Amino acid sequence: MPQHSPHELPEGDPFGADALPYGVFTTPGAPDHPRIGVRYGAYVLDAATATAERGSAYADLLDQPVLNPLMAAGRPVWQAVRAEIRGMLDDGTLPGGHAHPLDEVTLHLPFEVADYVDFYASEHHATNAGRIFRPNGQALPPNWKHLPIGYHGRAGTVVVSGTDVVRPQGQRKAPDEELPSFGPSRRLDIEAEVGFVVGTPAPARTPVPLDAFRDHVFGVCLVNDWSARDIQSWEYVPLGPFLGKSFATSVSAWITPLEAFDAARVAPPARDFPLLPYLDDSSAPEPGGIDIRLEVRINGEVVSRPPFSAMYWTAAQQLAHMTVNGASLRTGDFYASGTVSGPESDQLGCLLEITAGKGPFLADGDEVVITAWAPGRGGARIGLGEVAGRVLPAGGR
Amino acid sequence: MPQHSPHELPEGDPFGADALPYGVFTTPGAPDHPRIGVRYGAYVLDAATATAERGSAYADLLDQPVLNPLMAAGRPVWQAVRAEIRGMLDDGTLPGGHAHPLDEVTLHLPFEVADYVDFYASEHHATNAGRIFRPNGQALPPNWKHLPIGYHGRAGTVVVSGTDVVRPQGQRKAPDEELPSFGPSRRLDIEAEVGFVVGTPAPARTPVPLDAFRDHVFGVCLVNDWSARDIQSWEYVPLGPFLGKSFATSVSAWITPLEAFDAARVAPPARDFPLLPYLDDSSAPEPGGIDIRLEVRINGEVVSRPPFSAMYWTAAQQLAHMTVNGASLRTGDFYASGTVSGPESDQLGCLLEITAGKGPFLADGDEVVITAWAPGRGGARIGLGEVAGRVLPAGGR
């Protein structure tokens, strides 16, 4: 238990009144009543009961087992609910009777995932991975700087932070082996990513332009896109990753409203090619990058500090690309940035890159924790919820 | 209107008592009450009211706007419901008061799609497509005969037969062009496929062995996996198809129970490599192939008759592969076979193959209809519902 009372936010805590991420929690006393909470410091504000007590029009939207109804309500409602929650914290304290210490609640997968798409937006990662996967080919494929490459992942195996991840089994073939063999992955890896959750849907045939990004994206989370490199490298030509990824994708329990990152907007890297109009953000009114600073720890040791600001493709560009062919968006659609890697050797977002393809990769029992923060107003930090997971041996249930 | 009464099934009609596919329909008189129907000849039996009248224990499962609750109920229930429906038809007639002529109802997407996976299981298609997409490489990748290659598609854009398909726009780059351009696809294609719908879920870390296929797969449908070849060929390296496919995937309105194909089981082609145990069906008690005979018509003209019996990988192998890494299955998971192509020039399942990559591809206004049947008991035919769609010009809403 923290030493301070719910009525004080510790100095420098990144979960202050400018962060206020949403999650879904239960208490030991009501394990069958999942509902929406808002993180404040080391506490969870029960948003359902706190708003109901005040007779808020949004109390029903918050007394829900997933964020989807709130996300579907649209940006004006998101803004109104956030203002109402902030109003409760005006004196810097949590409203009495509605706060639970974080370590006394259970956090659940905060939204029902519709479609899950994973991008590949870091030039550093794509170049490094390309060299390792295709040593005799071009590291960066010719399309890479013209469009944000992405693919659909498995929505049904997205799990919340804290869920153990069992080492997957499957077909593996090392380059020097003649035939594939079956067994536990020998090259289990992480991918530190940032995820974006769609709230407002878009019907078919209505591409989402760059400047409508804020109307559709509800919030931001952290992602660990677990990857079995040996399964992936054997299976992925020509239709892309499948079983090397589909066993589990972990997301943080907290979804931080997009608005919380207003002070962290930064220009993306200079573009090497002029972009087609639907992707051209060179004259956008606000910069498309976000200065989110990730930290990856394995068994408590920091192995990397990947900078999200270095991503070549922005989340707005990814959304515009994903819908430009007329594909609809649903509430709960979820897309991840791809591995976040920066230019420096201590900024790489996966072990494939960190170890130059040689390993070691994850061992059974390893615990991976990814955390992040972004600059807020007046020197404050905006925290993102961590995404954590432990590797269990293959074959276990 | 058909000339015969609901009390007679025309001679040779493939939708007799051994087919009985399920769908979801509304009538003009009750457009807000979608419910489950069973096709019999040119009629829809209102399964909800017909079972309710008899006091069936399953009436509630059938008075639903999607098949998912019935699919989730498991194989013993599927068998019991089918037996009950067949019992109503014992004298070869439909129960009075519960039959609607097919052309007087509206058919809806029959199930809520969880995850959608598309495979690549025809050796003929994979070889032909490989030659066209990778003229300087190996046509069939080295992994192809060791595992059923597949990838996740977009579940949110699966549409029911009859839905118009708007020509997608996107980035296209012909091999002789230096830079990509933006515009409507110039190479819009079809892919004639057979789809399998999962009923009984499987928790994470419980791979579905070959012999549990029947316990999990509820039924079979036809699929048109619309494909924009120019968008696809520019985007698909290295992470697979994305926008070239994600604008629309059409499925038939009717899901035929797996059991209806018992008389159509055939051995798959001889395998060129021994398969790893989880895929080895050489000593399976029942053959894994299904003799479904497809027919593809464009604007009324037959362009191909692809044989599903020629598929190298079976649906049971695909399910075993999809779950061998520990990925869970959900009710509504849906997987398609990949383009069905046979060895002959009149058995190719897409225009890419039919025209050897040269086109012509689909023109605006073209109507594509895929139908199929399989051998049933005593020389009868088991019909599958058609999957039809018309191409609308790009940019329309």
Boltz contact constraints between the chains, C-beta under 6 A:
constraints:
  - contact:
      token1: [A, 114]
      token2: [B, 156]
      max_distance: 6.0
  - contact:
      token1: [A, 115]
      token2: [B, 154]
      max_distance: 6.0
  - contact:
      token1: [A, 115]
      token2: [B, 155]
      max_distance: 6.0
  - contact:
      token1: [A, 115]
      token2: [B, 156]
      max_distance: 6.0
  - contact:
      token1: [A, 141]
      token2: [B, 237]
      max_distance: 6.0
  - contact:
      token1: [A, 141]
      token2: [B, 238]
      max_distance: 6.0
  - contact:
      token1: [A, 143]
      token2: [B, 234]
      max_distance: 6.0
  - contact:
      token1: [A, 146]
      token2: [B, 180]
      max_distance: 6.0
  - contact:
      token1: [A, 147]
      token2: [B, 171]
      max_distance: 6.0
  - contact:
      token1: [A, 149]
      token2: [B, 239]
      max_distance: 6.0
  - contact:
      token1: [A, 150]
      token2: [B, 242]
      max_distance: 6.0
  - contact:
      token1: [A, 151]
      token2: [B, 239]
      max_distance: 6.0
  - contact:
      token1: [A, 151]
      token2: [B, 240]
      max_distance: 6.0
  - contact:
      token1: [A, 151]
      token2: [B, 242]
      max_distance: 6.0
  - contact:
      token1: [A, 152]
      token2: [B, 152]
      max_distance: 6.0
  - contact:
      token1: [A, 152]
      token2: [B, 153]
      max_distance: 6.0
  - contact:
      token1: [A, 152]
      token2: [B, 154]
      max_distance: 6.0
  - contact:
      token1: [A, 153]
      token2: [B, 152]
      max_distance: 6.0
  - contact:
      token1: [A, 154]
      token2: [B, 115]
      max_distance: 6.0
  - contact:
      token1: [A, 154]
      token2: [B, 152]
      max_distance: 6.0
  - contact:
      token1: [A, 155]
      token2: [B, 115]
      max_distance: 6.0
  - contact:
      token1: [A, 156]
      token2: [B, 114]
      max_distance: 6.0
  - contact:
      token1: [A, 156]
      token2: [B, 115]
      max_distance: 6.0
  - contact:
      token1: [A, 156]
      token2: [B, 328]
      max_distance: 6.0
  - contact:
      token1: [A, 156]
      token2: [B, 330]
      max_distance: 6.0
  - contact:
      token1: [A, 157]
      token2: [B, 327]
      max_distance: 6.0
  - contact:
      token1: [A, 166]
      token2: [B, 205]
      max_distance: 6.0
  - contact:
      token1: [A, 166]
      token2: [B, 326]
      max_distance: 6.0
  - contact:
      token1: [A, 168]
      token2: [B, 325]
      max_distance: 6.0
  - contact:
      token1: [A, 168]
      token2: [B, 326]
      max_distance: 6.0
  - contact:
      token1: [A, 170]
      token2: [B, 324]
      max_distance: 6.0
  - contact:
      token1: [A, 170]
      token2: [B, 325]
      max_distance: 6.0
  - contact:
      token1: [A, 171]
      token2: [B, 147]
      max_distance: 6.0
  - contact:
      token1: [A, 180]
      token2: [B, 146]
      max_distance: 6.0
  - contact:
      token1: [A, 182]
      token2: [B, 276]
      max_distance: 6.0
  - contact:
      token1: [A, 205]
      token2: [B, 166]
      max_distance: 6.0
  - contact:
      token1: [A, 205]
      token2: [B, 397]
      max_distance: 6.0
  - contact:
      token1: [A, 234]
      token2: [B, 143]
      max_distance: 6.0
  - contact:
      token1: [A, 237]
      token2: [B, 141]
      max_distance: 6.0
  - contact:
      token1: [A, 239]
      token2: [B, 149]
      max_distance: 6.0
  - contact:
      token1: [A, 239]
      token2: [B, 151]
      max_distance: 6.0
  - contact:
      token1: [A, 239]
      token2: [B, 240]
      max_distance: 6.0
  - contact:
      token1: [A, 240]
      token2: [B, 151]
      max_distance: 6.0
  - contact:
      token1: [A, 240]
      token2: [B, 239]
      max_distance: 6.0
  - contact:
      token1: [A, 240]
      token2: [B, 240]
      max_distance: 6.0
  - contact:
      token1: [A, 242]
      token2: [B, 150]
      max_distance: 6.0
  - contact:
      token1: [A, 242]
      token2: [B, 151]
      max_distance: 6.0
  - contact:
      token1: [A, 243]
      token2: [B, 325]
      max_distance: 6.0
  - contact:
      token1: [A, 246]
      token2: [B, 327]
      max_distance: 6.0
  - contact:
      token1: [A, 247]
      token2: [B, 325]
      max_distance: 6.0
  - contact:
      token1: [A, 247]
      token2: [B, 326]
      max_distance: 6.0
  - contact:
      token1: [A, 247]
      token2: [B, 327]
      max_distance: 6.0
  - contact:
      token1: [A, 276]
      token2: [B, 182]
      max_distance: 6.0
  - contact:
      token1: [A, 324]
      token2: [B, 170]
      max_distance: 6.0
  - contact:
      token1: [A, 325]
      token2: [B, 168]
      max_distance: 6.0
  - contact:
      token1: [A, 325]
      token2: [B, 170]
      max_distance: 6.0
  - contact:
      token1: [A, 325]
      token2: [B, 243]
      max_distance: 6.0
  - contact:
      token1: [A, 325]
      token2: [B, 247]
      max_distance: 6.0
  - contact:
      token1: [A, 326]
      token2: [B, 166]
      max_distance: 6.0
  - contact:
      token1: [A, 326]
      token2: [B, 168]
      max_distance: 6.0
  - contact:
      token1: [A, 326]
      token2: [B, 247]
      max_distance: 6.0
  - contact:
      token1: [A, 327]
      token2: [B, 157]
      max_distance: 6.0
  - contact:
      token1: [A, 327]
      token2: [B, 246]
      max_distance: 6.0
  - contact:
      token1: [A, 327]
      token2: [B, 247]
      max_distance: 6.0
  - contact:
      token1: [A, 328]
      token2: [B, 156]
      max_distance: 6.0
  - contact:
      token1: [A, 330]
      token2: [B, 156]
      max_distance: 6.0
  - contact:
      token1: [A, 397]
      token2: [B, 205]
      max_distance: 6.0
